[in-house]
Amino acid sequence: MGRISSLQTEVDASARRLDAALQAADAERRDLKRLARALSPKLLIGVGLAGGFLLMVLPRHLRGSTLIGLGKFALTRLLPLLAAQESDE
């Protein structure tokens, strides 16, 4: 019975970690949804056009890392600025 109880303890701990990860993912989804509503359609069109241009111009091996870098920049720098700008209005 000792082995079964230790396995049950591991399963319970894994279930708690999964629940915490799912709650964090849900919170992140809500935050992204809120920020997406704050973006103007003109900005989204501009970002889409710029991303499409980069996909056409950059060599294939540089596309992924460049777009990931731009996405990280947008999430860390631009979205907080836009959210702050919307709260001022």
C-alpha positions in Angstrom: 0.0 0.0 0.0 2.9 2.4 0.5 3.7 2.5 -3.2 0.1 3.1 -4.2 -0.2 6.0 -1.7 3.0 7.6 -2.9 1.7 7.3 -6.5 -1.6 8.8 -5.5 0.3 11.7 -3.8 2.2 12.3 -7.1 -1.0 12.3 -9.1 -2.6 14.7 -6.7 0.4 17.0 -6.9 0.3 16.8 -10.7 -3.4 17.6 -10.8 -2.8 20.7 -8.6 0.0 21.9 -10.9 -2.2 21.3 -14.0 -5.0 23.3 -12.3 -2.7 26.2 -11.6 -1.3 26.1 -15.1 -4.8 26.2 -16.6 -5.8 29.1 -14.3 -2.7 31.0 -15.4 -3.4 30.3 -19.1 -7.0 31.5 -18.6 -5.9 34.7 -16.9 -3.4 35.3 -19.7 -6.1 34.7 -22.3 -8.4 37.3 -20.6 -5.6 39.8 -20.5 -4.8 39.3 -24.2 -8.5 39.6 -25.0 -8.7 42.9 -23.0 -5.6 44.3 -24.7 -6.9 43.2 -28.2 -10.0 45.3 -27.6 -7.8 48.3 -26.8 -6.0 48.2 -30.2 -7.4 50.3 -33.0 -8.2 48.6 -36.3 -5.8 50.8 -38.2 -2.9 49.6 -36.0 -3.9 46.0 -36.6 -4.0 46.5 -40.3 -0.6 48.3 -40.2 0.9 45.5 -38.2 -0.5 42.9 -40.5 0.9 44.7 -43.6 4.3 45.1 -41.9 4.3 41.4 -41.0 3.4 40.4 -44.5 6.1 42.6 -45.9 8.7 41.1 -43.6 7.5 37.6 -44.6 8.1 38.4 -48.3 11.4 40.2 -47.9 13.3 38.3 -45.3 15.0 35.0 -46.1 13.2 31.9 -44.8 15.7 31.2 -42.0 15.3 34.7 -40.5 11.5 35.0 -40.7 10.6 33.1 -37.5 13.1 34.7 -35.2 12.4 38.1 -36.5 8.7 37.8 -36.2 9.0 36.4 -32.7 11.3 39.3 -31.7 8.8 41.8 -33.1 6.0 40.0 -31.2 7.9 40.2 -28.0 8.6 43.8 -28.5 5.0 44.6 -29.2 3.8 42.7 -26.1 6.4 44.2 -23.8 6.6 47.8 -25.1 3.7 48.8 -27.3 0.7 47.1 -25.7 1.3 48.7 -22.2 1.6 52.1 -23.9 -1.6 51.6 -25.7 -3.4 50.4 -22.6 -2.2 53.4 -20.7 -3.2 55.7 -23.5 -6.7 54.2 -23.5 -7.1 54.6 -19.8 -6.2 58.3 -20.1 -9.0 59.0 -22.6 
